[in-house]
Amino acid sequence: MNALPILGVIEGFYERPWTPAQRGRLFGRMAAWGMNTYLYAPKDDRWHRQKWREPYPQAEAETLQALIEDARQHGIRFVYALAPGLDLDWAGGKDRHTLAEKFASVRRLGAQHFALLFDDIPYAADRAAQAREQVQATHHVLDSLCPEGQAGLLLLCPTEYCGDFKLEVVSQINAGLHTTAQLCREHSLAPSLIHRVAQRG
């Protein structure tokens, strides 16, 4: 995969998500400004976060599919993000299968780029162990989606991404993350920074 700079917009706020028309206008402006990436992660999309295990109902799936195609027509890379951190049971095999299947179902809608978000959840008592599980979840998604090698982006936003994060834990994530995945982190001095960990050329 050719390394491309990531320059774009994250729809990752709470309250009412943008409408398809608003997103369409956004894509047009992004293309005019030379931006190339849109990350879909509205917190109040129930199937993105609260109901992450469930497939999108038909109407919502069709809307998402149309959005992916709209981004493609504008030359914008669409990244679908899933946020399972509220209640992901990583120790249980069922949730591992469900996590992989949810991403696969969105890929069938046309998505080629993905992100796994663990932001805005409480720190565990053992923050290093929590980080290891999040890296393992990322690798599981990577292996299930791309068993023969990665063709698109896979981003990870760990719980340790902003504010009072522990540098040693972030370093542990960096060291453990597969070379084809990338780490998202908000820097304390910058409003938004995506830090490239590594990417296959």
C-alpha positions, 0 to 999 in steps of 0.5 A: 500500500502506498503511503499517503498523508492523512488529511481530513475530517473526523465525524466523532462528536456526540449528539445528532450526527450529520445528515447525508446532505451535510456530509455531501457538502463536506466532501465537496469542500474537502476535495476542494481543499485537498483533503483526502480522508473522512473518518466516520465515527458519530458517537450517537450512531447506535450501531457504531457504539452502543449497539456495536455487536448488531449489524446495521438494519437495512435502511441504515445500511443503505444510507451508509453504503450511499455515504461510502459511495458519495465519498468515493465519487469525491475522491475521499477515502472513507474510514469506517470506525467501530467503538466497542469499548463500552462493553467488549468482552475480549476474554470471550470468544464470542465477542472476538467473532462478533467484532470481526463479523461487524467489520466484515459486514461494513466491508460488504457495503463498500468500505475499504478502510477501518478504525477501532476506537477505544476513546472515551471509556474508563481506564482499567485498573491495569492500564498496561493490560488494557492497552495490550487487549486493545492491540490484540483486538486490532490484530484480530480485526487485521487478520480477519479482514486481510489474511493475505495482507492489508489493502487499506488503512487500519487505525487504532485509537487507544484509551491512552490517547490524550489528556492524562495518558501514560507515556510508557503505555503509549510506547508499549502500544507502539512497540506491540502494534503490527507494522501495518496498523496505525495509531491515532493520538490527540497531542496535548498541544495540537487539536488533532494529530494522527501519528503514523506508527508504521505502514507497509510501502 
